[in-house]
Amino acid sequence: MHENLTVVGSLLIAGALSLTPASAGTLFISNEKDNTVTVIDSETLKVVKTIPTGLRPRGMVLTPDFKELIVCAGDDNRIDIIDTEKLEVVRSLESGPDPELVDIDPAGDRIYVANEDDGMVTVLQRGDGKILAEIPVGVEPEGMAVSADNTITVATSEQTSMAHIIDNATLKVVANILVDVRPRVARFTRDDKHVWVTAEIGGTVAVIDKATRKVIKKFGFEIPGIRPELIQPMGVQFSKDGKLAFVALSTANRIAVVDTATYEVKNYILVGQRPWHLAIDEAGEKIYTVNGLTNDMTVIDVATQKPEKSITVGRLPWGVVMKP
């Protein structure tokens, strides 16, 4: 395993001079302490607007038509809907208590919400906000991922160390899979055959086979000079060709680059402090990671696996998504 030990500050200054723009798009960053969403133009890397939201915005997802951004306002127990053209909150939906992460089905009809405080997944109808189901899962659900074929949704529960498989036709839990301590994020691979579940305290990623609903691989991370308890896997994104995974390691202040065929860690990319969630541009050229304790976003070049620039956002940035 090779670690990029270049000092971030000097690298970012140098990178700013040679930064190549990614395919044009719009980045949305939820700022947990500011109760805002920062909007950034991905070509100029300038802040376009700061949108006020409900209290403690965290998880976000774009609708498949990219017209709306769905934002979990945890301390207001609601979902805020941002119009991505007007760049303002146009309506809010009741979500259940303390929504944390959210996903939407491929048709853009159903919103799946992890309600951390009551151990439920709430399923909402996007159009009118009608509650279609409240599905009991484990204690403190967080991760939420709908499969590309819309057959299942995976929810993770932090306190029960499980991934729960929900049948999207019946809206019932059909499997409970033990992963590792404090699972946070679930993400389906590009081919929709596996789901990766990160475990913050366990320090591992569990790879679950979608068909068999079994863990087929569990792997961890080792960084010279970093105590194991500081290596806390959080957000995951896959390269456009699906051959690489980028895993945010939180208090290790790095992004791990993993070969998805061998599960070998190929590189560690030094970024800001406490990276949690990531986004990738449509062309697959840039990865964007938000760093909660340095209040910024790092732009990473996928080809070179190096950070290029840092952009200041709001306080305690939590989530990031990109609209092409």
C-alpha positions, -999 to +999 in steps of 0.1 A: +000+000+000+014+034-010+005+065+010+005+100-005+024+119+022+027+152+004+018+181+026-017+191+017-012+228+019+016+231-006+000+206-029-033+225-030-015+258-037+004+241-066-027+224-078-047+256-080-023+268-107-028+237-129-063+226-119-082+212-149-119+217-148-142+187-145-174+184-166-195+213-156-220+207-129-233+220-096-222+207-061-244+208-031-229+206+004-249+203+036-235+222+065-246+207+098-238+236+121-249+264+098-282+250+088-275+257+052-266+240+019-237+256+000-240+256-038-207+255-058-201+257-096-179+228-103-162+245-133-152+277-115-152+262-080-169+293-067-197+295-042-229+304-062-253+305-033-259+295+003-294+281+009-310+282+044-326+249+054-341+233+084-320+225+115-290+202+112-290+193+075-271+161+068-281+134+042-290+145+007-300+129-026-309+143-060-340+131-077-334+111-109-345+140-131-321+163-111-348+189-106-350+185-068-325+180-040-339+161-010-323+172+023-326+156+057-332+184+083-326+162+114-334+185+142-366+197+126-378+161+118-385+169+082-373+167+047-366+199+028-370+199-010-347+223-029-355+233-064-321+229-082-329+257-107-343+283-083-318+272-056-343+275-027-364+253-005-398+251-022-415+227+002-410+204+032-422+169+041-427+153+075-401+126+077-403+110+111-379+118+139-343+127+132-338+118+095-301+112+088-296+096+054-320+093+025-323+077-009-348+076-037-360+049-061-349+050-098-383+063-109-381+092-085-414+083-068-405+069-034-382+085-008-366+062+018-355+079+050-335+066+079-350+079+112-323+076+137-343+083+169-370+056+165-353+028+146-375+031+116-372+035+078-399+059+066-411+055+030-426+087+015-444+094-017-423+121-033-452+139-050-474+146-019-453+134+010-478+107+019-462+081+043-464+047+025-447+027+053-428+029+086-405-001+086-389-012+119-352-019+116-323-019+141-313+007+166-301+041+151-305+035+114-283+056+092-272+042+059-298+040+031-293+027-005-319+017-031-307-008-057-306+003-093-332-023-103-354-011-075-359-045-060-344-039-025-332-011-002-304-016+023-306+002+056-278+001+082-283+004+120-254+017+140-262+002+174-271-033+161-242-035+137-265-048+109-275-042+073-312-047+068-326-058+034-360-043+026-381-058-002-393-027-022-425-045-033-437-055+001-419-028+021-409-055+046-375-065+060-365-098+044-329-102+058-307-089+086-270-092+080-244-088+107-215-065+095-192-047+119-194-022+147-213+010+139-221+007+102-227+040+086-230+040+048-244+015+023-235+019-014-243-004-043-215-011-068-218+002-104-230-032-116-256-034-089-244-069-078-229-060-044-234-034-017-205-020+004-212-012+040-187+009+060-183+004+097-170+034+115-159+018+148-151-016+134-128+001+108-139-022+080-159-025+049-183-054+044-191-064+009-226-081+006-236-101-024-270-088-035-283-122-047-272-144-018-275-117+009-242-129+024-210-110+033-185-122+008-156-100+019-147-079+049-115-058+047-098-031+068-072-004+064-037+001+078-019+035+076+017+038+089+018+062+118-020+064+123-036+046+152-062+020+141-090+036+161-086+068+141-093+049+108-131+052+106-146+043+072-176+065+062-187+075+027-180+055-005-180+063-041-170+042-071-151+052-102-171+055-134-157+021-147-164+005-113-128-007-109-119+016-080-137+025-048-129+057-028-136+054+009-135+084+033-117+075+065-129+103+087-104+111+115-076+095+096-079+125+073-076+104+042-094+088+013-086+052+006-084+040-030-095+003-032-093-021-062-129-035-064-117-068-079-091-077-053-102-055-024-065-043-021-060-008-009-039+009-036-034+043-022-043+068+006-050+104-003-044+130+023-072+156+024-087+179+051-097+169+086-125+143+090-137+136+055-172+119+057-190+119+024-180+121-013-194+128-047-181+120-082-187+140-114-205+126-143-174+121-164-157+102-136-128+126-135-131+143-101-139+131-066-152+158-041-149+151-004-163+173+024-141+177+055-161+184+086-134+198+109-117+221+083-150+233+069-139+228+033-143+206+003-113+189-014-112+183-052-094+150-061-082+141-096-092+105-103-065+098-128-036+110-106-053+102-073-041+136-060-059+165-043-060+196-064-078+223-045-097+231-013-128+253-012-142+268+020-178+259+026-200+262+058-195+250+093-193+212+098-199+201+062-215+167+062-228+156+028-221+164-008-239+155-040-233+167-076-259+176-102-245+172-138 
